[in-house]
């Protein structure tokens, strides 16, 4: 089977500042994978194998569709169609480039995403902007508001690594859920 990188999803609200329940204490974990063209470089993902996987059982998949103002994931259509054929819950995500216009990134997203899947649309933001944190947040908010206006029936979620979240996003975007990446494992500091 193609090498897949498994992720555990954690949703927190940005209001969680003092005492948050650590993810590791949650006994109802669900598992999903995050895929893009990187997982298809050697061979295409075998979605039947993904669906049949039991250790852990894969409940959902997020598939990258677009990046920045002009990027389109070359395997999006294949991954989206085949994940759905295998009855997996599917969500899509956009990789937000921090030094590009939120408006132009929205135009790229809209051009390539008539269907957004079964799950909230995720916005993957991981890098700081050369224009500073305030401008980064302004462009991200522009992107978010345009998506909400164009797709009024979908929910959004912001994906960010823990450290980036702590520095640039914590106590911001309080009306949105966050998906926090902990690349070093769920037992590492910080827990909340």
KALIN-V243708 format. One line per field, one symbol per residue. psi: psi as a letter, one per 20 degrees, with the letter a starting at -180 (. if undefined). A space follows every 10 residues. Layout:
BEGIN
psi: ???
END
This chain:
BEGIN
psi: qppqoqqppp pqqiinhfoq pqhiipilqq qrqoqahhij hgqqpnhghg hipimrpohr ppppgrpbii pppijggggg ghgghjkqpp qqqpoopijq phghhggggg hjnhpjairq pqoooiqqqi jrhghghghg hggghhghhh mijqqqqppq qgggghghip jrlijqqqop pnijqijqqq h.
END
